[in-house]
Amino acid sequence: WEAEQTVNKAIDGGWMDLSTRAVFVTFQAYHPSMDVVSYVRFTIEFPPAGGAIPWVVTANVEGGDVDIRRSRGLAWQIAAMAGAVAYTLWEGSQLRAKGFRDYFDEQYHVQDLLSYFLYISGFIIRLSIMHGNDFPPLPGSGLDFDLWTPVWAMRQWRVCLALTCLLAYGRVLRLMPAIPMLSRLYLVLNRAFDLIVSVLVVL
């Protein structure tokens, strides 16, 4: 209701006319039943040629992402991170036993270490914000969601997990030589690699 009143006030006050090129409407909403703060930035651009181009940017932050007392599933997240740390330490022992050159002769070792490093880094960022943040933000606090630490941390956490998933899917390539159908597919793709790259470049 307040957002609607703000827009109507801007129109009635003459803040928008034929010379207006863009209108930005930003508001925050808290959902008590879901314990989620939603940030919405609604933008309407008015090109010189005429017309209007609307687009919306949204961001959501759950109470469990900010306040450790509200977190659901925190135990399994910490357990998963502890498992990743243990695996990384085990890989470190393998590196020490085999030597640097022999260990990294297999490209998947680099992929594994990078994957788990991203996973651990993401959850360190994730857990570092779970204290000292007022949630939900007070009305009228003038909070900038783009610069609010929990929002920034959650975005970095999601990026780290997305890269980890991408690397994890790449590990499936290990199974290709052991599965006849996959090995044939790999052979075909390998022979057609130059053609595939050229088509992608053209596209």
C-alpha positions in Angstrom: 0.0 0.0 0.0 2.8 2.4 0.9 4.6 1.7 -2.4 1.4 2.4 -4.4 1.0 5.7 -2.5 4.6 6.6 -3.3 4.1 6.0 -7.0 0.8 8.0 -7.1 2.4 10.8 -5.2 5.2 11.0 -7.8 2.7 11.1 -10.6 0.4 13.7 -9.0 3.4 15.8 -8.0 4.6 16.1 -11.6 7.8 14.1 -11.1 7.1 12.1 -14.2 6.4 13.7 -17.5 7.4 13.3 -21.2 11.0 14.1 -20.3 11.3 11.2 -17.8 13.7 8.5 -19.0 13.4 6.0 -16.1 11.5 5.4 -12.9 12.8 3.3 -10.1 10.5 2.0 -7.4 12.3 0.1 -4.5 10.6 -1.5 -1.5 11.1 -4.2 1.0 8.6 -6.6 2.4 8.8 -9.0 5.4 6.8 -12.2 5.4 6.4 -13.4 9.0 5.0 -16.8 8.1 7.9 -17.6 5.9 10.5 -15.5 7.9 11.7 -14.0 4.6 12.7 -10.4 3.7 12.0 -9.7 0.0 13.7 -6.8 -1.8 12.1 -5.6 -5.0 13.4 -3.0 -7.4 10.9 -2.2 -10.2 12.3 -0.2 -13.1 10.5 1.3 -16.1 12.7 2.8 -18.8 11.2 5.2 -21.4 13.4 5.2 -24.5 13.6 8.3 -26.6 11.9 6.5 -29.5 8.9 5.8 -27.3 7.4 2.9 -25.4 8.3 1.6 -22.0 10.6 -1.2 -20.9 9.8 -2.6 -17.5 12.0 -5.0 -15.6 12.2 -6.3 -12.0 15.1 -7.2 -9.7 14.3 -9.2 -6.6 16.3 -10.7 -3.7 15.2 -12.8 -0.8 16.9 -13.5 2.5 15.6 -16.0 5.0 15.9 -15.5 8.7 17.8 -18.8 8.9 20.5 -17.4 6.5 21.2 -14.5 8.9 20.4 -15.6 12.4 21.9 -18.9 13.6 19.0 -19.4 16.1 16.5 -19.5 13.2 18.6 -21.7 10.9 17.1 -25.0 9.7 19.4 -27.7 8.6 22.5 -26.0 9.9 23.7 -29.3 11.4 23.9 -31.2 8.1 25.5 -28.1 6.4 28.3 -28.1 9.0 28.6 -31.9 8.7 28.9 -31.7 5.0 31.6 -28.9 5.3 33.5 -31.0 7.8 33.4 -34.0 5.4 34.8 -31.7 2.6 37.6 -30.5 4.9 38.4 -34.2 5.9 38.5 -35.2 2.2 40.7 -32.2 1.4 43.1 -33.1 4.2 43.2 -36.7 2.9 44.0 -35.4 -0.6 46.8 -33.3 0.9 48.3 -36.5 2.4 48.1 -38.1 -1.0 49.9 -35.1 -2.5 52.6 -35.4 0.1 53.0 -39.2 -0.5 53.1 -39.1 -4.3 54.9 -35.8 -4.8 53.7 -32.7 -6.5 54.4 -33.7 -10.1 53.0 -37.3 -9.9 49.9 -36.2 -8.0 48.9 -33.5 -10.5 49.6 -35.7 -13.6 46.0 -36.7 -13.2 43.8 -33.7 -14.1 41.0 -34.8 -11.9 43.0 -34.2 -8.8 43.2 -30.5 -9.7 39.4 -30.5 -10.3 38.7 -32.2 -7.0 40.8 -29.8 -5.0 39.3 -26.8 -6.7 35.8 -28.2 -6.2 36.2 -28.7 -2.5 38.0 -25.4 -2.0 35.0 -23.6 -3.5 32.6 -25.6 -1.4 34.5 -24.9 1.8 35.0 -21.2 0.9 31.3 -20.9 0.2 30.2 -22.3 3.5 32.8 -20.2 5.4 31.2 -17.1 3.9 27.7 -18.6 4.6 28.4 -19.2 8.3 30.3 -16.0 8.9 27.2 -13.8 8.6 25.1 -15.8 11.0 25.6 -13.4 14.0 25.4 -9.7 14.7 22.7 -9.0 12.1 19.3 -7.5 13.0 16.6 -9.5 11.3 14.2 -8.5 10.0 15.5 -5.0 9.2 13.5 -2.2 10.9 11.0 -0.4 8.7 12.4 2.9 7.4 16.0 1.8 8.1 17.1 2.9 4.5 18.8 -0.5 4.0 20.6 -0.9 0.7 20.1 -4.6 -0.1 22.9 -4.6 -2.7 25.4 -3.6 0.0 23.8 -5.5 3.0 26.4 -8.1 4.1 23.9 -11.0 4.3 22.8 -10.5 0.8 26.3 -10.2 -0.5 27.4 -13.3 1.4 24.4 -15.4 0.2 25.2 -14.4 -3.4 28.8 -15.5 -3.1 27.7 -18.7 -1.4 25.4 -19.5 -4.3 28.1 -18.7 -6.8 30.5 -21.0 -5.0 28.0 -23.9 -4.9 27.1 -23.4 -8.6 30.7 -23.7 -9.6 31.1 -26.7 -7.3 28.1 -28.4 -9.0 29.6 -27.7 -12.4 32.9 -29.3 -11.4 31.1 -32.2 -9.8 29.3 -32.9 -13.1 32.7 -32.8 -14.8 33.8 -35.6 -12.6 31.4 -37.9 -14.4 33.9 -38.0 -17.2 36.0 -40.4 -15.1 33.3 -43.0 -15.7 33.3 -42.8 -19.4 36.1 -45.3 -20.1 34.3 -47.9 -17.9 30.9 -47.6 -19.6 30.8 -48.7 -23.3 28.1 -46.3 -24.4 29.7 -43.3 -22.6 33.2 -44.2 -24.0 31.7 -44.2 -27.5 30.0 -40.9 -26.9 33.2 -39.4 -25.7 35.1 -40.7 -28.7 32.5 -39.2 -31.1 32.5 -35.9 -29.3 36.3 -35.8 -29.3 36.5 -36.4 -33.0 33.8 -33.7 -33.6 35.3 -31.2 -31.2 36.7 -28.8 -33.8 33.4 -28.8 -35.6 31.4 -28.2 -32.4 33.7 -25.3 -31.4 33.4 -23.7 -34.8 29.6 -23.9 -34.7 29.5 -22.4 -31.2 31.7 -19.6 -32.3 29.4 -18.8 -35.2 26.3 -18.9 -33.0 
